[in-house]
C-alpha cells in the first residue's frame, strides 16, 4: 500500500480528506481478509487461531454499505456477502446447551470460526449481540431493492433482531443484565449508568416482539453521573469508546432525552466534551507517562503490555493486559490507542486531526494493512520493537469498525442518514423519550 500522508514530512503535514479515505479503506480490509468465506464469521483479532467475535460480525455487516458506496464491492456482491452471513447466523443453534451459539435470540461473545459454536465457556453477551443486531439492521435498511437477494436480507435481518427476548435478559429486574452462562445463569452485573449500553436500550425499546418497557430506560439513566471535569460539564464515562459506539449508527445531534434536556446538552455534544477531557488529561499527565501531550492521547478498552510490575530506582509502574482504560480517573498504565482518537473525528476534528498527524510519524502502521496498530505504550520499553517501546502485535475486529464507520460519518454522514430510516431505531429513540432535531 502506498504511503498514506500527502508528503514525506509525516507529522508536519496534516492528513487530508484523501488520507482519511485511504485510512478507511485499509481499515475496511480487515472485514474482507479476516472473514471466513464459508460462513461470514469474523476473527476477533489477527492472532492465529483466534475465534470469531459476534460484535465484530455486526460491525462487518455495518461496513458492507460503506464498501458498496466506496466501490470496494459491487452492490450485488455486497448483498450476497450480507445474505450469506445472516443465513449462517440464523442457522446457528439457539438453546440452553453449553455448546450452542446462543440462547433466547442472543449470541455468545466468542464463537468457533468454523462451526459457530460457543468457545472458552464465554458469556452470552447482550451488548455484543446488540452490535450484531445494529449491523443486521444496517444492511436491512440499505438493501432496499426488490431483487430476491435484497428481499432475503431484509427477511433474515428482521428475524435475527426480532427473536431476541429483551425481557428475559432483564432477569426480573428493570435494567438489562450483561449476559448469561448456561453453567450458572445470569451475570450479576447490569447495564446502568452511561456507557455503550445506550445502543442496547434503544434496540430493546424498539423491538416489535419483546420490547423493553420505558421504565427500563429510566432505570438505566437513573445512575448517570453529571460532572465538571477540567471546567467541562459532561455526563461522565471514562473509556472513550463508550462515548462512540452508539454514535456509529445514531446521529445524536440535536435530539435529546429527558436527561439531556435537563442539562441543555445532547449526546453528541457530550462526546465532544469527553474527547476534550481525554486530551486535557494527557496534557496534565498526572502520572508522568512518556509521550502524553496535546497530540498524544486516547484512553479506552484495549490491549496492553501485560500484567506486570516494573521497578526502576524509587519508581514503580504497573502495566495491564486487555482492560478498559479511562480518563481522568483511570485505570491508566501509559497505553494509548490511535483508533479511538480517529473514532472521535466527527466530534472534535480540530484536535483529532493534529493528533492523527502526530501518530502518523510514530511508525504505528497508518499506511499499512488494517491501518494504525490499535495500541502502544512509550513508557514500557521493548528492545524488539522498531520504536523501542511496546506496540500491540495484533489488530482487533471491534477496533476496525469505529474507525471505518466514523470516518464515513465525518466525511459524508452516510450511516447516520441511512439509519434515520431504520424503523426499530427510530421507534426505540422515541420510546426512550428522545425528541427534537431530525426526529
C-alpha positions in Angstrom: 0.0 0.0 0.0 1.3 3.4 -0.9 2.4 5.9 1.7 -0.6 7.4 3.4 0.4 11.0 4.1 0.4 13.5 1.2 4.1 14.4 1.8 7.2 12.8 3.2 7.2 15.1 6.2 4.9 12.8 8.2 3.8 14.5 11.3 4.4 18.0 9.8 1.8 17.6 7.1 -1.8 17.5 8.3 -3.9 14.5 7.0 -6.1 15.4 4.1 -9.6 14.1 3.2 -7.9 11.7 0.8 -5.6 10.5 3.6 -8.7 9.6 5.7 -10.3 7.9 2.7 -7.1 5.7 2.4 -7.1 5.0 6.1 -10.7 4.0 6.0 -10.0 1.7 3.0 -7.1 0.0 4.7 -9.2 -0.5 7.9 -12.1 -2.0 5.9 -9.8 -4.7 4.6 -9.9 -6.4 8.0 -13.5 -7.5 7.3 -12.5 -8.9 3.9 -9.3 -10.7 4.9 -10.2 -11.8 8.4 -13.6 -13.3 7.5 -14.3 -17.0 7.0 -15.7 -17.1 3.4 -17.7 -20.2 4.2 -20.0 -18.6 6.8 -19.1 -14.9 7.2 -17.8 -15.1 10.7 -15.1 -12.6 11.6 -12.0 -13.2 13.6 -11.8 -11.4 17.0 -8.2 -10.4 16.2 -5.4 -11.2 13.8 -3.7 -13.6 16.2 -3.6 -17.1 14.5 -6.3 -19.4 15.8 -8.5 -16.6 17.2 -12.2 -17.3 17.4 -14.9 -15.2 15.9 -16.3 -12.2 17.8 -20.0 -11.7 17.4 -19.6 -7.9 17.8 -17.0 -7.9 15.0 -19.5 -9.7 12.8 -22.1 -6.9 13.5 -19.5 -4.3 12.6 -18.6 -6.2 9.5 -22.2 -6.2 8.4 -22.4 -2.4 9.1 -19.4 -1.7 6.9 -20.8 -3.5 3.8 -22.9 -0.5 2.7 -19.8 1.7 3.1 -17.8 -0.8 0.9 -20.5 -0.6 -1.7 -20.6 3.2 -1.6 -16.8 3.3 -1.8 -16.8 0.9 -4.8 -14.9 -1.7 -2.8 -17.7 -4.1 -3.5 -20.3 -4.0 -6.2 -23.8 -3.9 -4.8 -24.7 -7.4 -5.9 -21.7 -9.0 -4.2 -22.2 -6.9 -1.1 -25.7 -8.2 -0.9 -24.5 -11.8 -1.3 -22.0 -11.3 1.5 -24.6 -9.9 3.8 -27.1 -12.6 3.0 -24.6 -15.4 3.5 -23.6 -14.0 6.8 -27.2 -13.6 8.0 -28.2 -17.1 6.8 -25.4 -18.7 8.7 -26.3 -16.9 11.9 -30.0 -17.8 11.6 -28.9 -21.5 11.1 -26.7 -21.5 14.3 -28.2 -23.5 17.1 -30.0 -21.5 19.8 -30.7 -23.3 23.0 -29.6 -23.7 26.7 -26.9 -26.3 25.8 -23.3 -25.2 26.7 -22.1 -25.6 23.2 -24.9 -23.7 21.4 -24.3 -20.5 19.5 -26.8 -18.5 21.6 -30.0 -18.5 23.5 -33.2 -16.5 23.6 -32.1 -14.8 20.4 -28.8 -13.5 21.9 -25.3 -14.8 20.9 -22.2 -15.8 22.9 -19.4 -13.3 22.9 -17.0 -15.6 21.0 -17.8 -18.4 18.6 -15.7 -21.1 16.8 -15.0 -19.5 13.5 -15.8 -22.7 11.6 -18.8 -24.1 13.4 -20.3 -21.0 15.0 -20.4 -22.8 18.4 -19.5 -21.2 21.8 -15.9 -21.3 22.8 -14.0 -20.7 26.1 -17.2 -21.0 28.2 -17.7 -17.3 27.4 -20.8 -15.4 28.3 -24.0 -14.9 26.3 -23.4 -11.2 25.8 -26.2 -8.7 25.5 -24.0 -5.8 24.4 -22.1 -7.8 21.8 -25.4 -9.1 20.4 -26.6 -5.5 20.2 -23.7 -4.7 17.9 -24.7 -7.7 15.8 -28.4 -6.5 15.6 -27.3 -3.0 14.7 -25.2 -4.3 11.9 -28.1 -6.5 10.7 -30.5 -3.6 10.7 -27.9 -1.6 8.8 -27.9 -4.0 5.8 -31.7 -4.4 6.1 -32.1 -0.6 5.7 -29.5 -0.2 3.0 -30.5 -3.1 0.7 -34.0 -1.9 0.0 -34.3 -3.2 -3.6 -36.9 -5.6 -4.9 -34.4 -8.3 -6.0 -34.8 -11.7 -4.3 -31.3 -11.3 -2.8 -32.1 -7.9 -1.1 -35.5 -9.0 0.0 -33.9 -12.0 1.6 -31.5 -9.8 3.5 -34.4 -7.8 5.0 -36.2 -11.0 5.9 -33.2 -12.6 7.6 -32.1 -9.4 9.4 -35.6 -8.7 10.7 -35.9 -12.3 12.0 -32.5 -12.2 13.7 -33.3 -9.0 15.5 -36.9 -9.8 16.4 -36.3 -13.1 18.1 -34.1 -11.5 20.8 -36.1 -11.8 24.1 -35.1 -8.5 25.8 -37.3 -9.0 28.8 -35.8 -12.4 29.5 -32.4 -10.6 29.6 -33.7 -8.3 32.4 -34.0 -11.3 34.7 -37.0 -9.9 36.5 -35.2 -6.5 37.1 -35.7 -3.1 35.4 -32.3 -3.0 33.7 -30.7 -5.4 31.3 -28.1 -7.8 32.6 -24.7 -8.1 31.0 -25.4 -11.6 30.0 -25.9 -15.3 30.9 -24.0 -18.5 31.2 -25.6 -22.0 31.0 -23.3 -23.2 33.8 -24.5 -20.6 36.4 -27.2 -18.4 35.0 -27.3 -14.6 34.7 -24.2 -12.5 35.2 -24.6 -10.3 38.3 -23.8 -7.1 36.6 -26.3 -4.8 34.9 -26.3 -2.1 32.3 -26.9 1.1 34.3 -25.1 4.4 34.2 -23.9 6.0 30.9 -21.8 3.8 28.6 -22.2 2.0 25.3 -25.3 0.4 26.7 -27.2 3.4 25.3 -27.5 1.5 22.0 -28.6 -1.7 23.8 -31.6 0.0 25.3 -32.6 1.8 22.1 -32.6 -1.5 20.3 -34.5 -3.2 23.1 -37.1 -0.4 23.3 -37.6 -0.6 19.5 -38.3 -4.3 19.3 -41.8 -5.1 17.9 -41.8 -8.6 19.5 -40.2 -8.3 23.0 -40.0 -4.6 23.7 -38.4 -3.3 26.9 -40.8 -1.2 29.0 -39.9 2.5 29.1 -39.1 2.2 32.8 -36.0 0.1 31.8 -34.5 3.1 30.1 -35.4 5.3 33.1 -33.6 2.8 35.3 -30.5 2.8 33.0 -30.2 6.6 33.2 -31.0 6.8 36.9 -27.4 6.4 37.9 -25.9 8.8 35.3 -23.1 11.0 36.7 -23.0 14.6 35.5 -19.7 16.1 36.4 -17.5 19.1 36.0 -14.0 17.9 34.8 -11.3 20.4 34.0 -14.0 23.0 33.7 -16.1 21.0 31.3 -19.7 19.9 32.1 -20.5 16.4 30.9 -22.1 13.1 31.5 -19.1 11.0 32.7 -17.8 7.7 31.4 -14.0 7.1 31.5 -13.1 4.9 28.4 -13.5 6.9 25.2 -15.1 4.1 23.3 -18.2 4.3 25.5 -18.8 7.8 24.0 -18.5 6.5 20.4 -20.0 3.1 19.8 -23.7 4.0 19.9 -22.9 7.0 17.7 -21.7 4.8 14.9 -25.3 4.2 14.0 -27.2 7.1 15.6 -26.9 10.8 14.9 -27.5 12.3 18.3 -27.0 15.9 17.2 -30.0 18.0 18.3 -32.0 15.1 19.7 -32.4 14.9 23.5 -33.9 12.6 26.1 -35.2 13.9 29.4 -31.7 13.8 31.0 -30.1 15.8 28.2 -33.0 18.3 28.1 -32.5 18.9 31.8 -28.8 19.6 31.2 -29.2 21.6 28.0 -27.0 19.3 26.0 -27.1 16.2 23.8 -25.1 13.0 23.5 -23.1 14.3 20.5 -22.0 17.4 22.4 -21.3 15.2 25.4 -19.0 13.0 23.3 -17.2 16.2 22.1 -16.6 17.2 25.7 -15.4 13.7 26.6 -12.9 13.9 23.7 -11.5 17.1 25.0 -11.3 15.7 28.6 -9.1 13.0 27.2 -6.7 15.5 25.6 -6.8 17.7 28.8 -5.8 14.7 30.9 -2.9 13.8 28.6 -1.6 17.4 28.7 -1.8 17.4 32.5 -0.2 13.9 32.6 -0.6 13.4 36.4 1.2 10.1 36.4 4.1 11.3 34.2 3.8 8.7 31.5 6.1 9.1 28.5 4.7 10.5 25.3 1.5 12.1 26.7 0.6 15.5 25.5 -1.6 17.7 23.3 -1.2 15.5 20.3 -0.8 12.1 22.1 -3.9 10.8 23.9 -6.7 8.2 23.6 -7.6 6.0 26.5 -10.1 3.2 26.1 -10.6 -0.6 26.3 -7.6 -2.0 24.6 -4.7 -4.4 24.6 -1.7 -3.6 26.8 1.8 -4.8 27.6 0.6 -7.4 30.1 0.1 -7.8 33.8 3.5 -6.7 35.0 5.1 -4.5 37.7 8.4 -2.9 36.9 10.7 -1.2 39.3 13.3 1.5 38.5 15.0 3.1 41.4 12.3 4.6 43.6 9.7 4.3 40.9 7.2 1.5 40.4 5.0 1.1 37.4 2.1 -1.3 37.0 1.0 -2.3 33.5 -2.1 -4.1 32.3 -3.2 -6.5 29.7 -6.6 -6.0 27.9 -8.6 -3.7 30.2 -10.9 -0.7 29.9 -8.6 2.3 30.4 -10.1 5.7 31.1 -9.5 9.3 31.7 -9.2 11.1 34.0 -9.8 8.6 36.8 -8.1 5.6 35.2 -7.1 2.9 35.1 -4.1 4.1 33.2 -0.7 2.5 32.5 0.6 4.7 29.7 -1.1 2.8 26.9 -2.5 5.0 24.1 -5.0 4.0 21.3 -4.8 5.6 17.9 -8.1 4.0 16.7 -10.2 5.6 19.4 -8.8 9.0 18.5 -9.8 8.5 14.9 -13.3 7.4 16.0 -13.8 10.8 17.7 -13.2 12.6 14.3 -16.9 13.7 14.0 -16.9 15.2 17.5 -13.7 17.2 17.6 -11.8 17.2 14.3 -9.8 20.2 15.3 -7.9 18.2 17.9 -8.2 14.8 16.3 -6.6 15.6 13.0 -3.3 17.1 14.6 -3.2 14.0 16.9 -3.5 11.7 13.9 -0.8 13.7 12.3 1.5 13.0 15.2 0.6 9.3 15.3 1.5 9.1 11.6 5.1 9.9 12.4 5.4 7.3 15.1 5.8 4.1 13.0 2.4 2.8 14.0 1.4 1.5 10.6 -1.0 4.1 9.5 -0.3 3.4 5.8 -0.2 -0.4 6.2 -2.8 -3.1 6.0 -5.6 -2.5 8.6 -4.3 0.9 9.5 -2.9 2.0 12.8 -1.8 -0.6 15.3 -4.6 -0.5 18.0 -2.4 0.5 21.0 1.1 1.4 22.1 2.9 2.3 25.3 6.1 4.5 25.1 6.7 4.0 28.9 7.0 0.2 28.5 10.3 -0.4 26.8 10.6 -3.2 24.2 14.0 -3.7 22.6 12.4 -5.9 19.9 10.2 -3.1 18.7 11.4 -0.8 15.9 10.3 2.1 18.1 12.0 0.8 21.3 8.6 0.6 23.1 5.7 -1.7 23.2 3.2 -1.8 20.3 0.3 -4.2 20.2 1.1 -7.1 17.8 -2.5 -7.7 16.7 -5.4 -5.8 15.2 -8.9 -6.3 16.7 -12.2 -6.7 14.8 -14.1 -4.4 17.2 -11.5 -1.6 16.8 -11.7 -1.5 13.0 -15.5 -0.8 12.8 -15.4 2.5 14.7 -12.6 3.8 12.5 -14.2 2.9 9.2 -17.7 4.0 10.2 -16.8 7.2 12.0 -14.6 8.3 9.1 -17.6 7.8 6.9 -19.9 9.7 9.2 -17.4 12.5 9.4 -16.9 12.8 5.7 -20.5 12.3 4.4 -22.8 11.5 7.3 -23.7 8.4 5.3 -24.5 5.9 8.1 -26.3 8.5 10.2 -28.5 9.5 7.3 -29.2 5.8 6.4 -30.2 4.8 10.0 -32.7 7.7 10.2 -34.8 5.4 8.0 -34.4 2.4 10.3 -37.8 1.9 11.9 -36.7 0.0 15.0 -34.1 2.6 15.9 -36.4 5.5 15.4 -39.1 3.7 17.5 -36.6 2.9 20.2 -35.4 6.6 20.4 -38.9 7.8 20.7 -39.9 5.3 23.4 -36.8 6.4 25.3 -38.1 9.9 25.2 -35.9 11.5 22.6 -37.3 14.4 20.6 -36.2 17.4 18.6 -33.8 17.7 15.7 -34.2 15.2 12.9 -36.7 13.2 15.0 
